[in-house]
Amino acid sequence: MASKSNITILSNPTTLLEVITYPKKTSEVVAIGDPMQDDGSAACEVVESADNTTFLGISMEASRAADVKPISIMIKGVIQAQVAAASSNAATFGAAFSWTSGANGTDWTFSSNTVDGIIWALEPIAKGSSGKFMVDVLALESGIIEEVNDTSTSTSTTSTSTSTTSTSTTSTSSSTTSTSTTTTG
């Protein structure tokens, strides 16, 4: 059976929109909690690089190398994970983190990374400690999520809309018909 992961899933997905079922690379051994990536041939494998363009989510089930059935992967939820002791920064709320080291059977660690972030800190976490992180692959892929503590400047655009109202007048005409009766006697 697959080795144990040091990543714990803290919130199980509550809707089908938060889980995908993905074919597994045949030789891959997977533990519950392993970060998963697309291997480039429409199959998933345990993360091997700090690349957020191939990240799929966190494995929700274990799988042996010989297993051929697809596995369930959490694409949105909360996990408990470890910040690398050598990370450039401790975690602050909203800071993006990417995979640093780890593989099935070893401890996973994550480091501060605004370019290839795959998880976001939900609380302050010291280097070398573990804490809560958010996983949201759909927001990551659509570009909705950016680092909360981003210090870059942003530009605001204001648009003005003009509305024209037209008035139409309708006239009504009426005609009256009168009838007179003359009686001669």
C-alpha positions as CSV (number, residue, x, y, z in Angstrom):
1,M,0.0,0.0,0.0
2,A,1.0,3.6,-0.5
3,S,3.1,5.3,2.2
4,K,1.5,7.8,4.6
5,S,1.5,11.5,3.6
6,N,2.2,14.2,6.2
7,I,-0.5,16.4,4.6
8,T,-3.8,16.1,6.3
9,I,-7.1,17.0,4.6
10,L,-9.0,19.1,7.2
11,S,-12.1,19.8,5.2
12,N,-13.6,17.1,3.1
13,P,-15.2,18.5,-0.1
14,T,-18.9,19.1,0.3
15,T,-19.9,19.1,-3.4
16,L,-18.9,17.3,-6.5
17,L,-17.5,20.6,-7.8
18,E,-14.7,20.3,-5.3
19,V,-13.5,16.8,-6.4
20,I,-12.3,15.4,-9.7
21,T,-11.7,11.8,-10.6
22,Y,-8.6,11.5,-12.7
23,P,-6.8,8.5,-14.4
24,K,-3.7,7.5,-12.5
25,K,-0.3,6.9,-14.1
26,T,0.0,3.1,-13.9
27,S,3.2,2.8,-12.0
28,E,2.4,5.5,-9.5
29,V,2.0,4.8,-5.7
30,V,-0.3,7.4,-4.1
31,A,-1.1,8.2,-0.5
32,I,-4.1,10.1,0.9
33,G,-2.8,13.7,1.1
34,D,-0.3,13.6,-1.7
35,P,-0.2,16.6,-4.0
36,M,-1.0,15.5,-7.5
37,Q,-0.1,16.9,-11.0
38,D,-1.0,16.1,-14.6
39,D,1.8,14.0,-16.1
40,G,1.3,15.5,-19.6
41,S,-0.4,12.4,-21.0
42,A,-3.9,12.9,-19.3
43,A,-2.9,10.9,-16.3
44,C,-2.0,12.0,-12.8
45,E,1.1,11.5,-10.8
46,V,2.5,12.6,-7.4
47,V,3.9,16.2,-7.7
48,E,7.5,16.3,-9.0
49,S,8.0,20.0,-9.7
50,A,7.0,23.4,-8.4
51,D,4.8,24.2,-11.4
52,N,1.3,25.5,-10.8
53,T,0.2,24.9,-14.4
54,T,0.2,21.1,-13.9
55,F,-1.1,21.0,-10.3
56,L,-4.4,19.1,-9.9
57,G,-5.0,19.0,-6.2
58,I,-4.6,16.7,-3.2
59,S,-5.2,13.0,-3.4
60,M,-8.2,11.8,-1.4
61,E,-7.4,8.1,-1.7
62,A,-4.5,5.7,-1.7
63,S,-3.5,3.7,-4.7
64,R,-0.9,1.0,-5.3
65,A,1.3,0.9,-8.4
66,A,-0.7,-2.0,-9.9
67,D,-4.1,-0.2,-9.3
68,V,-5.6,1.0,-12.6
69,K,-8.8,2.7,-11.4
70,P,-8.9,6.6,-11.4
71,I,-8.4,8.3,-8.1
72,S,-10.4,11.1,-6.4
73,I,-8.5,14.4,-6.1
74,M,-9.6,17.3,-3.9
75,I,-9.5,20.5,-5.9
76,K,-10.9,22.8,-3.3
77,G,-10.6,22.5,0.5
78,V,-8.3,23.1,3.5
79,I,-5.2,21.1,4.4
80,Q,-2.6,21.0,7.2
81,A,0.8,21.2,5.6
82,Q,4.4,22.1,6.6
83,V,6.3,25.3,5.7
84,A,9.9,24.4,4.8
85,A,12.5,25.4,7.4
86,A,14.5,26.9,4.5
87,S,11.6,28.9,3.1
88,S,12.3,32.5,2.3
89,N,9.4,33.6,4.4
90,A,7.2,32.3,7.2
91,A,3.5,32.1,6.2
92,T,1.3,35.1,6.6
93,F,-2.4,35.1,5.8
94,G,-3.0,34.8,2.1
95,A,0.7,34.1,1.2
96,A,1.1,31.7,-1.8
97,F,3.2,28.6,-1.3
98,S,4.6,26.0,-3.7
99,W,5.9,22.5,-3.4
100,T,9.6,22.5,-2.2
101,S,10.3,18.9,-1.4
102,G,8.7,15.6,-0.7
103,A,7.5,12.5,-2.5
104,N,5.3,9.6,-1.6
105,G,6.7,8.2,1.7
106,T,8.6,11.4,2.6
107,D,7.6,14.6,4.3
108,W,6.1,17.2,2.0
109,T,7.2,20.8,2.5
110,F,6.1,24.1,0.9
111,S,7.9,27.4,0.5
112,S,6.8,31.0,-0.2
113,N,6.4,31.4,-3.9
114,T,4.3,34.1,-5.6
115,V,4.9,32.8,-9.1
116,D,4.1,29.1,-8.8
117,G,1.9,29.1,-5.7
118,I,-0.5,26.2,-5.4
119,I,-1.7,26.7,-1.8
120,W,-2.5,29.8,0.3
121,A,-1.8,30.2,4.0
122,L,-5.0,30.6,6.1
123,E,-3.0,31.6,9.2
124,P,0.5,32.8,10.2
125,I,2.8,29.8,10.2
126,A,6.5,29.8,11.3
127,K,9.2,28.3,9.1
128,G,9.5,24.6,9.9
129,S,6.0,24.4,11.4
130,S,2.8,23.2,10.0
131,G,-0.5,25.0,9.6
132,K,-3.7,25.5,7.6
133,F,-3.6,26.2,3.9
134,M,-6.3,26.6,1.3
135,V,-6.3,24.6,-2.0
136,D,-8.5,26.0,-4.8
137,V,-7.4,24.8,-8.2
138,L,-10.3,26.3,-10.2
139,A,-9.5,29.8,-8.8
140,L,-5.8,29.2,-9.5
141,E,-6.4,28.1,-13.1
142,S,-8.8,31.0,-13.8
143,G,-6.4,33.6,-12.3
144,I,-8.9,34.6,-9.6
145,I,-6.5,34.0,-6.7
146,E,-3.5,36.2,-6.3
147,E,-1.4,36.6,-3.2
148,V,-3.3,38.7,-0.6
149,N,-0.1,40.4,0.5
150,D,1.0,41.3,-3.0
151,T,2.9,44.7,-2.9
152,S,2.7,45.4,-6.6
153,T,0.7,48.4,-7.7
154,S,-2.6,48.1,-9.4
155,T,-4.3,50.3,-11.9
156,S,-7.9,51.2,-11.6
157,T,-10.1,52.0,-14.6
158,T,-13.4,53.8,-14.4
159,S,-15.9,53.6,-17.2
160,T,-18.8,56.0,-17.7
161,S,-22.0,55.0,-19.3
162,T,-24.4,57.4,-20.9
163,S,-28.1,56.7,-21.2
164,T,-30.4,58.4,-23.7
165,T,-34.1,58.4,-23.1
166,S,-36.5,59.1,-25.9
167,T,-40.1,60.2,-25.3
168,S,-42.9,59.5,-27.7
169,T,-46.2,61.3,-27.8
170,T,-49.4,59.6,-28.9
171,S,-52.4,61.6,-29.9
172,T,-55.9,60.3,-29.8
173,S,-58.7,61.7,-31.8
174,S,-62.3,61.0,-31.3
175,S,-65.2,61.8,-33.4
176,T,-68.8,62.4,-32.3
177,T,-71.8,61.6,-34.4
178,S,-75.0,63.4,-33.6
179,T,-78.4,62.4,-34.8
180,S,-81.3,64.8,-34.9
181,T,-84.9,63.8,-35.5
182,T,-87.5,66.2,-36.8
183,T,-91.1,65.5,-36.4
184,T,-93.7,67.2,-38.6
185,G,-97.2,67.1,-37.8
